[in-house]
Amino acid sequence: MRNRLLLLLAAVAWPGAVRAAEPPDPAKLAARIDDRLGAEWKRAGAKPAPLVDDATFLRRASLDLVGRVPTAAEVRAFLADTAADKRARLVAQLIDSGGHTRHMATFWRRTWVPQADTPEFARLADDFEAWVAARVQENVPYDRVVRELLTQPGAAGRRGAVSPVGFFAASESKPENLAANATRSFLGVNLDCAQCHNHPFARWTRDQFWQTAAFFAAPKTGDGGKAMPPELTIPNTKRALSPELLDGTAVKWPEVLASDTGRKLLTDWLTAKDNPYFARNAVNRLWAHVYGTALVEPLDDLSGDGGNTGYHAELLKELADAFAASGFDLKYITRALVLTKAYQLSAVTPDATDPRLFARMPIRGLTGEQLYDSLRTAAGLPPERADTGRGLGLEGRRRFAAQFHVERPVMAERSITQALSMMNGRLITDLTDPAKNPTLGGVASAPFLDTKGKVETLFLAALGRKPTAKEAKTMVEYVEGVTESDRDRALGDVFWALVNSSEFNTNH
């Protein structure tokens, strides 16, 4: 007995005897990503683009992580910071901010309920995004978020405030719609083509589609009123199919069935760490969010049909494994993706490279939400406030974002209507008025700034950088070339020109 106590005492006294598992380190994963990409560049003979300067990195990270450009004060502070780790500290700060919560809530809502971008289902967006935002803020593990979304009691039957019921409402609670949307959203598997017939070149069959849909059907009643696993009859046939998992794993039904039993059993398989699609799909979508192009394209087809194994299939698997091992920690995997040297590469390079190599960053259009929030930030307005009646509030944000909606920012092209709205729309007209634009008003009335200083401040607010000597000369000459009474209007013209530039309207 005494010997056992001495051994126990020694274990307690020696810190190295019992060691807790080290938390996942995003910097280490980022280094592995760079090693993988570097090997691909060497194999392809590709020369990576140079690293961006601090101003470009701040703007890029701000748009990707919090959905807006940085403020002029944030730019000045970041440029003045001389610490070697300031980029890593910036990434951590942005990911832990409320702006990241809201921005990623919109990202996941658009991934899971894209129907809310249409007039028919637009009402679903606010409640669903509020629910997602609460989970992002608490850093709830991704698998738990998906589990709650698919199995929340009563989710399939009613719509409630701040709940994931929008996923079911957008699918009209139909088993076939839910099966298609769930596999697309959470597995990156496209079952849609198999709904009506077997496709000669697709991996998935019609039976598999309806067997998956059956998980969302209610149990049926057998002899003696006993609940039995659900069945779905394939339309225009007499064939009824019971639920079966896509990988053929046997489904173990409990003795007592409830209305959500099928959904829970499907979710158990779908969110498992060893599911070949679940973690890969989430990482692939996050990669596309910050790098423009996914590791495997198209986003909704990770099944390998037609040889679609991906240009970086091994890297995607390694990232998915790390994501699952972290307990599906979204903040961890997001930090790893933006701490890489690859994320810091310039979009401007003299060497043309295959975009799938990620040897340079693509130029991406802003989403409607990013554009709206960036305009408000550049103008010195808060990110959220009640509608003012001038199109600057929450309802104005929704309308504006819908007008500038894009499917994929990396492929976004501005329409004539959108371009005209940016030139002459009500919002832009208001923001060129110093009385309605705090940044412009403050600059125009600042007695301690000369014209050059005023122009520089507008550049910092809109473009996140100081003007070049040529830009400064042109703008100063324009402002000082008008009468004293027209100087405020001329500064408004400078602001208008900056927010209508390609530089402001893209992430680069």
C-alpha positions as CSV (number, residue, x, y, z in Angstrom):
1,M,0.0,0.0,0.0
2,R,2.8,2.4,1.0
3,N,4.6,1.7,-2.3
4,R,1.5,2.6,-4.3
5,L,1.1,5.8,-2.4
6,L,4.8,6.8,-3.0
7,L,4.3,6.1,-6.7
8,L,1.1,8.3,-6.7
9,L,3.0,11.1,-4.8
10,A,5.8,10.9,-7.3
11,A,3.4,11.2,-10.2
12,V,1.8,14.3,-8.6
13,A,5.1,15.9,-7.8
14,W,6.7,15.4,-11.2
15,P,5.0,17.7,-13.8
16,G,6.2,15.5,-16.7
17,A,4.5,12.4,-15.4
18,V,1.0,13.4,-16.3
19,R,0.7,15.7,-19.2
20,A,-2.5,17.1,-20.7
21,A,-3.0,16.9,-24.5
22,E,-1.6,19.9,-26.2
23,P,-4.3,22.1,-27.8
24,P,-4.1,22.2,-31.6
25,D,-1.7,24.9,-32.9
26,P,-3.0,26.7,-36.0
27,A,0.5,28.0,-36.8
28,K,1.8,24.4,-37.1
29,L,-1.0,23.5,-39.4
30,A,-0.4,26.6,-41.4
31,A,3.2,25.6,-41.8
32,R,2.1,22.2,-43.1
33,I,-0.1,23.8,-45.6
34,D,2.8,25.9,-46.9
35,D,5.0,22.9,-47.1
36,R,2.4,21.1,-49.2
37,L,1.8,24.0,-51.5
38,G,5.5,24.7,-51.8
39,A,6.1,21.1,-53.0
40,E,3.3,21.6,-55.6
41,W,4.9,24.8,-56.8
42,K,8.3,23.2,-57.2
43,R,6.8,20.2,-59.0
44,A,4.9,22.6,-61.4
45,G,7.9,25.0,-61.8
46,A,5.7,27.8,-60.6
47,K,7.1,30.9,-59.0
48,P,4.9,32.2,-56.2
49,A,3.9,35.9,-56.0
50,P,5.6,38.2,-53.5
51,L,4.2,38.8,-50.1
52,V,1.8,41.7,-49.7
53,D,2.6,44.8,-47.6
54,D,0.9,45.4,-44.2
55,A,-1.8,47.6,-45.6
56,T,-2.9,45.0,-48.1
57,F,-2.8,42.2,-45.6
58,L,-4.9,44.2,-43.1
59,R,-7.6,45.0,-45.7
60,R,-7.7,41.4,-47.0
61,A,-7.9,39.8,-43.6
62,S,-10.5,42.3,-42.5
63,L,-12.8,41.6,-45.5
64,D,-12.4,37.8,-45.1
65,L,-12.7,37.6,-41.4
66,V,-15.1,40.4,-40.4
67,G,-16.7,41.3,-43.7
68,R,-15.6,45.0,-44.0
69,V,-12.6,47.2,-44.8
70,P,-10.6,48.4,-41.8
71,T,-11.2,51.9,-40.4
72,A,-8.6,54.7,-40.9
73,A,-7.6,54.4,-37.3
74,E,-7.1,50.6,-37.6
75,V,-4.9,51.2,-40.6
76,R,-2.8,53.8,-38.9
77,A,-2.3,51.6,-35.8
78,F,-1.4,48.5,-37.8
79,L,1.1,50.3,-40.0
80,A,2.7,51.9,-36.9
81,D,3.0,48.5,-35.1
82,T,6.6,47.2,-35.5
83,A,6.0,43.8,-33.7
84,A,7.1,40.8,-35.8
85,D,4.0,38.8,-34.9
86,K,1.5,41.6,-35.6
87,R,-0.2,39.7,-38.5
88,A,-0.8,36.7,-36.3
89,R,-2.2,38.9,-33.5
90,L,-4.4,40.6,-36.0
91,V,-5.9,37.3,-37.2
92,A,-6.6,36.2,-33.6
93,Q,-8.2,39.6,-32.8
94,L,-10.4,39.6,-35.8
95,I,-11.6,36.0,-35.3
96,D,-12.5,36.7,-31.7
97,S,-14.5,39.8,-32.6
98,G,-18.2,40.3,-33.0
99,G,-17.7,41.2,-36.6
100,H,-16.4,37.7,-37.3
101,T,-19.5,36.3,-35.6
102,R,-21.9,38.2,-37.9
103,H,-19.8,37.7,-41.1
104,M,-19.5,34.0,-40.6
105,A,-23.2,33.7,-39.7
106,T,-24.0,35.1,-43.1
107,F,-21.5,32.8,-44.7
108,W,-22.9,29.6,-43.2
109,R,-26.5,30.7,-43.7
110,R,-25.7,31.3,-47.4
111,T,-24.1,27.8,-47.5
112,W,-26.9,26.0,-45.7
113,V,-30.0,28.0,-46.7
114,P,-29.1,29.7,-50.0
115,Q,-32.8,29.9,-50.7
116,A,-33.0,32.9,-48.3
117,D,-31.3,35.0,-51.0
118,T,-34.5,34.7,-53.0
119,P,-37.6,36.9,-52.4
120,E,-39.7,33.8,-51.6
121,F,-37.6,32.8,-48.6
122,A,-35.9,36.1,-47.6
123,R,-37.9,36.1,-44.4
124,L,-35.9,33.1,-43.1
125,A,-32.5,34.9,-43.2
126,D,-32.6,37.0,-40.0
127,D,-33.7,34.2,-37.6
128,F,-31.4,31.7,-39.1
129,E,-28.4,34.0,-39.1
130,A,-29.1,35.0,-35.5
131,W,-29.1,31.3,-34.5
132,V,-25.8,30.6,-36.4
133,A,-24.2,33.8,-34.9
134,A,-24.9,32.5,-31.4
135,R,-23.1,29.3,-32.1
136,V,-20.2,31.0,-33.8
137,Q,-19.8,33.4,-30.9
138,E,-19.6,30.5,-28.4
139,N,-17.3,28.6,-30.8
140,V,-19.7,25.6,-30.6
141,P,-18.0,22.6,-32.4
142,Y,-19.1,22.4,-36.0
143,D,-20.5,18.8,-35.6
144,R,-22.7,20.0,-32.7
145,V,-24.0,22.9,-34.7
146,V,-25.0,20.6,-37.6
147,R,-26.5,18.1,-35.1
148,E,-28.6,20.8,-33.5
149,L,-29.7,22.1,-36.9
150,L,-30.9,18.7,-38.1
151,T,-32.3,17.3,-34.9
152,Q,-33.7,20.2,-32.9
153,P,-37.0,19.1,-31.4
154,G,-39.9,20.4,-33.5
155,A,-37.6,21.9,-36.1
156,A,-39.4,20.2,-38.9
157,G,-42.8,21.4,-37.9
158,R,-42.7,25.0,-36.8
159,R,-40.9,28.2,-37.3
160,G,-39.6,30.0,-34.2
161,A,-37.4,33.0,-33.5
162,V,-33.6,32.4,-33.5
163,S,-33.7,28.8,-34.5
164,P,-32.4,26.6,-37.4
165,V,-35.9,25.9,-38.5
166,G,-35.2,28.0,-41.6
167,F,-33.3,25.0,-43.1
168,F,-36.5,22.9,-43.0
169,A,-38.8,25.8,-44.1
170,A,-36.5,26.5,-47.1
171,S,-36.9,22.8,-48.1
172,E,-40.7,23.0,-47.4
173,S,-40.1,20.1,-44.9
174,K,-40.2,17.7,-47.8
175,P,-38.0,14.6,-47.3
176,E,-36.7,14.7,-50.8
177,N,-35.7,18.4,-50.6
178,L,-34.2,17.9,-47.2
179,A,-32.1,15.0,-48.4
180,A,-30.8,17.0,-51.4
181,N,-30.0,20.0,-49.2
182,A,-28.5,18.2,-46.3
183,T,-26.1,16.1,-48.4
184,R,-25.1,19.2,-50.4
185,S,-24.6,21.4,-47.4
186,F,-23.0,19.0,-45.0
187,L,-21.3,16.4,-47.2
188,G,-20.6,18.2,-50.4
189,V,-22.4,15.4,-52.2
190,N,-24.8,16.1,-55.0
191,L,-27.7,13.7,-55.0
192,D,-30.1,15.9,-57.0
193,C,-29.4,14.2,-60.3
194,A,-30.4,10.8,-58.9
195,Q,-33.8,12.0,-57.7
196,C,-35.6,11.0,-60.9
197,H,-33.4,8.5,-62.6
198,N,-30.0,6.7,-62.5
199,H,-27.5,8.9,-64.3
200,P,-25.1,6.8,-66.4
201,F,-22.0,8.7,-65.2
202,A,-22.9,9.5,-61.6
203,R,-22.0,7.5,-58.5
204,W,-25.3,7.8,-56.7
205,T,-28.4,5.9,-57.7
206,R,-32.1,6.8,-57.5
207,D,-32.6,4.2,-54.8
208,Q,-29.8,5.9,-52.7
209,F,-31.5,9.3,-53.1
210,W,-34.9,8.0,-51.8
211,Q,-33.3,5.9,-49.1
212,T,-31.6,9.0,-47.8
213,A,-34.8,11.0,-48.1
214,A,-36.6,8.4,-46.0
215,F,-34.6,9.4,-42.9
216,F,-36.6,12.6,-42.9
217,A,-39.9,10.9,-43.1
218,A,-42.0,10.0,-40.1
219,P,-42.1,6.5,-38.7
220,K,-45.0,4.4,-40.0
221,T,-47.4,2.4,-37.8
222,G,-47.3,-1.4,-38.0
223,D,-49.5,-4.1,-36.6
224,G,-50.7,-3.4,-33.1
225,G,-49.9,0.3,-33.5
226,K,-46.1,-0.3,-33.1
227,A,-43.9,2.3,-34.7
228,M,-41.7,1.0,-37.5
229,P,-38.9,2.6,-39.6
230,P,-40.3,5.0,-42.2
231,E,-40.6,4.2,-45.9
232,L,-40.9,6.5,-48.9
233,T,-42.6,5.5,-52.2
234,I,-40.6,6.6,-55.2
235,P,-42.9,8.9,-57.3
236,N,-44.7,7.2,-60.2
237,T,-43.7,3.8,-59.0
238,K,-45.0,1.3,-56.5
239,R,-41.6,0.8,-54.9
240,A,-41.3,1.8,-51.2
241,L,-37.8,2.2,-49.7
242,S,-36.6,2.3,-46.1
243,P,-33.7,4.5,-44.9
244,E,-30.2,3.3,-45.8
245,L,-26.9,5.2,-45.4
246,L,-24.9,6.2,-48.5
247,D,-21.9,4.1,-47.5
248,G,-24.0,1.0,-46.9
249,T,-23.5,0.9,-43.1
250,A,-26.4,-0.9,-41.4
251,V,-28.9,1.3,-39.5
252,K,-29.6,0.2,-35.9
253,W,-33.1,1.3,-35.1
254,P,-34.1,1.6,-31.4
255,E,-37.2,-0.2,-30.1
256,V,-39.1,3.0,-29.5
257,L,-39.2,5.4,-32.4
258,A,-40.0,9.1,-32.3
259,S,-40.7,11.5,-35.2
260,D,-37.1,12.6,-35.3
261,T,-35.5,9.2,-34.9
262,G,-34.6,9.0,-38.6
263,R,-33.0,12.4,-38.6
264,K,-30.9,11.6,-35.5
265,L,-29.7,8.3,-36.9
266,L,-28.7,10.0,-40.2
267,T,-26.9,12.8,-38.2
268,D,-25.0,10.3,-36.1
269,W,-23.4,9.0,-39.3
270,L,-23.2,12.3,-41.1
271,T,-21.2,14.1,-38.3
272,A,-18.9,11.2,-37.4
273,K,-15.2,11.9,-37.4
274,D,-14.6,9.0,-39.9
275,N,-17.3,10.2,-42.3
276,P,-15.4,10.6,-45.6
277,Y,-17.2,13.8,-46.5
278,F,-18.3,15.8,-43.5
279,A,-15.0,17.4,-42.4
280,R,-13.7,17.6,-45.9
281,N,-16.8,19.5,-47.0
282,A,-16.5,22.1,-44.2
283,V,-12.8,22.7,-44.8
284,N,-13.2,22.9,-48.6
285,R,-15.9,25.6,-48.2
286,L,-13.8,27.6,-45.7
287,W,-10.8,27.3,-48.0
288,A,-12.9,28.7,-50.9
289,H,-14.1,31.5,-48.6
290,V,-10.5,32.8,-47.9
291,Y,-8.7,31.7,-51.1
292,G,-11.5,32.3,-53.6
293,T,-11.2,28.8,-55.2
294,A,-11.8,25.5,-53.3
295,L,-9.3,22.8,-53.0
296,V,-11.8,20.6,-54.8
297,E,-14.2,22.1,-57.3
298,P,-17.1,22.1,-57.7
299,L,-18.0,22.8,-54.1
300,D,-21.0,20.5,-54.1
301,D,-19.3,17.4,-55.5
302,L,-16.7,15.7,-53.3
303,S,-17.8,12.3,-54.3
304,G,-15.1,11.8,-56.9
305,D,-17.5,11.4,-59.8
306,G,-15.8,11.7,-63.1
307,G,-12.3,11.7,-61.6
308,N,-13.1,14.7,-59.3
309,T,-10.5,13.9,-56.7
310,G,-9.2,17.4,-56.5
311,Y,-5.9,19.1,-57.4
312,H,-5.0,19.0,-53.7
313,A,-6.9,15.9,-52.5
314,E,-4.1,14.9,-50.0
315,L,-3.9,18.4,-48.5
316,L,-7.7,18.5,-48.1
317,K,-7.7,15.2,-46.4
318,E,-4.9,16.3,-44.0
319,L,-6.8,19.5,-43.2
320,A,-10.0,17.6,-42.7
321,D,-8.3,15.1,-40.3
322,A,-6.8,18.1,-38.3
323,F,-10.2,19.7,-38.2
324,A,-11.8,16.5,-36.8
325,A,-9.0,15.9,-34.4
326,S,-9.5,19.5,-33.0
327,G,-13.0,18.6,-32.1
328,F,-14.3,20.4,-35.2
329,D,-13.1,23.8,-33.9
330,L,-14.1,26.4,-36.6
331,K,-11.9,29.1,-35.2
332,Y,-8.8,26.8,-35.1
333,I,-9.2,25.8,-38.7
334,T,-10.0,29.4,-39.9
335,R,-6.9,30.7,-38.1
336,A,-4.7,28.0,-39.7
337,L,-5.9,28.9,-43.2
338,V,-5.1,32.6,-42.9
339,L,-1.8,32.2,-41.0
340,T,-0.2,30.7,-44.1
341,K,2.4,32.4,-46.3
342,A,0.2,31.4,-49.2
343,Y,-2.6,33.6,-47.8
344,Q,-0.2,36.6,-47.7
345,L,0.8,36.3,-51.4
346,S,0.1,39.2,-53.7
347,A,-2.7,39.1,-56.4
348,V,-0.3,41.0,-58.7
349,T,2.5,38.9,-60.3
350,P,4.2,39.0,-63.6
351,D,4.2,35.2,-63.8
352,A,1.0,33.6,-65.0
353,T,0.2,30.5,-62.9
354,D,-2.6,28.0,-62.7
355,P,-5.0,29.4,-60.1
356,R,-5.3,25.9,-58.7
357,L,-1.7,26.1,-57.5
358,F,-2.6,29.0,-55.1
359,A,0.8,30.6,-56.0
360,R,-1.0,34.0,-55.9
361,M,-4.2,35.3,-54.5
362,P,-7.1,35.8,-56.8
363,I,-8.9,39.1,-57.1
364,R,-12.4,38.7,-55.7
365,G,-15.5,40.8,-55.9
366,L,-17.2,41.8,-52.7
367,T,-20.5,40.3,-51.6
368,G,-23.4,42.6,-51.1
369,E,-22.9,42.5,-47.4
370,Q,-19.2,43.2,-47.6
371,L,-19.8,46.1,-49.9
372,Y,-22.5,47.7,-47.7
373,D,-20.6,47.3,-44.5
374,S,-17.4,48.6,-46.1
375,L,-19.2,51.7,-47.4
376,R,-20.5,52.4,-43.8
377,T,-17.1,51.7,-42.3
378,A,-15.3,54.1,-44.8
379,A,-18.0,56.7,-44.0
380,G,-17.4,56.3,-40.2
381,L,-20.9,54.9,-39.6
382,P,-21.4,52.1,-37.1
383,P,-22.0,48.6,-38.6
384,E,-25.5,48.3,-37.3
385,R,-28.3,50.7,-36.4
386,A,-32.0,51.2,-36.8
387,D,-33.2,52.3,-40.2
388,T,-32.8,56.0,-40.7
389,G,-35.2,56.3,-43.6
390,R,-32.2,57.1,-45.9
391,G,-31.4,53.4,-46.8
392,L,-28.6,53.3,-44.3
393,G,-30.1,51.0,-41.7
394,L,-30.7,47.3,-41.3
395,E,-33.5,47.1,-43.8
396,G,-31.4,49.2,-46.2
397,R,-28.5,46.6,-45.7
398,R,-30.8,43.8,-46.7
399,R,-32.0,45.6,-49.8
400,F,-28.6,46.6,-50.8
401,A,-27.1,43.2,-50.3
402,A,-29.8,41.6,-52.4
403,Q,-29.1,44.0,-55.2
404,F,-25.4,43.2,-55.2
405,H,-25.8,39.4,-54.5
406,V,-23.1,37.2,-56.1
407,E,-22.9,33.4,-56.2
408,R,-19.2,33.2,-55.9
409,P,-17.1,36.3,-55.3
410,V,-14.1,34.9,-57.3
411,M,-16.4,34.9,-60.4
412,A,-18.3,38.0,-59.7
413,E,-18.9,40.6,-62.4
414,R,-20.7,43.9,-61.8
415,S,-23.8,44.4,-63.8
416,I,-24.7,47.7,-65.5
417,T,-27.5,48.2,-62.9
418,Q,-25.1,47.6,-60.0
419,A,-22.5,49.9,-61.5
420,L,-25.1,52.7,-61.9
421,S,-26.2,52.2,-58.4
422,M,-22.7,52.7,-57.1
423,M,-22.3,55.8,-59.2
424,N,-25.7,57.5,-58.7
425,G,-27.7,55.5,-56.1
426,R,-29.3,57.0,-53.0
427,L,-26.8,55.4,-50.6
428,I,-23.7,56.8,-52.5
429,T,-25.3,60.2,-52.9
430,D,-25.8,60.4,-49.2
431,L,-22.3,59.3,-48.5
432,T,-20.8,62.1,-50.6
433,D,-22.5,64.6,-48.3
434,P,-20.3,65.7,-45.4
435,A,-23.5,66.1,-43.3
436,K,-24.3,62.4,-43.7
437,N,-20.8,61.0,-43.8
438,P,-19.0,61.4,-40.5
439,T,-15.6,60.6,-42.0
440,L,-16.1,63.2,-44.8
441,G,-17.6,65.7,-42.4
442,G,-14.7,65.3,-39.9
443,V,-12.1,65.6,-42.7
444,A,-13.7,68.7,-44.2
445,S,-13.9,70.6,-40.9
446,A,-10.5,69.5,-39.5
447,P,-8.5,72.7,-38.9
448,F,-5.3,70.7,-38.3
449,L,-5.3,69.0,-41.7
450,D,-4.1,70.6,-44.9
451,T,-5.5,69.4,-48.2
452,K,-2.9,66.7,-48.6
453,G,-3.7,65.4,-45.1
454,K,-7.4,65.4,-45.9
455,V,-6.9,63.4,-49.0
456,E,-4.6,60.9,-47.2
457,T,-7.3,60.3,-44.5
458,L,-9.9,59.6,-47.2
459,F,-7.6,57.1,-48.8
460,L,-6.9,55.4,-45.5
461,A,-10.7,55.2,-44.8
462,A,-11.7,53.9,-48.2
463,L,-8.7,52.0,-49.6
464,G,-6.8,51.2,-46.4
465,R,-3.6,52.7,-47.6
466,K,-1.9,56.0,-48.2
467,P,-2.1,57.6,-51.7
468,T,0.9,57.4,-54.0
469,A,2.7,60.6,-54.8
470,K,0.9,60.8,-58.1
471,E,-2.5,60.1,-56.6
472,A,-2.0,62.7,-53.9
473,K,-0.9,65.3,-56.4
474,T,-3.9,64.7,-58.7
475,M,-6.4,64.8,-55.8
476,V,-4.9,67.8,-54.1
477,E,-4.9,69.8,-57.3
478,Y,-8.5,68.9,-57.9
479,V,-9.7,69.9,-54.4
480,E,-7.6,73.1,-54.4
481,G,-8.7,74.0,-57.9
482,V,-12.2,74.9,-56.8
483,T,-13.4,77.9,-54.8
484,E,-13.2,77.8,-51.0
485,S,-16.9,77.3,-50.8
486,D,-16.8,74.2,-53.0
487,R,-14.0,72.4,-51.1
488,D,-16.4,70.2,-49.2
489,R,-18.1,69.1,-52.4
490,A,-14.7,68.5,-54.0
491,L,-13.7,66.2,-51.0
492,G,-17.0,64.4,-51.5
493,D,-16.0,63.9,-55.1
494,V,-12.8,62.3,-54.0
495,F,-14.6,60.0,-51.7
496,W,-17.0,59.1,-54.5
497,A,-14.1,58.3,-56.8
498,L,-12.4,56.1,-54.2
499,V,-15.5,54.0,-53.4
500,N,-16.2,53.5,-57.1
501,S,-12.7,52.3,-57.9
502,S,-12.0,48.7,-58.6
503,E,-9.7,48.7,-55.7
504,F,-12.5,49.4,-53.2
505,N,-14.9,47.0,-54.9
506,T,-12.6,44.0,-54.8
507,N,-10.7,41.9,-52.2
508,H,-7.2,41.5,-53.6
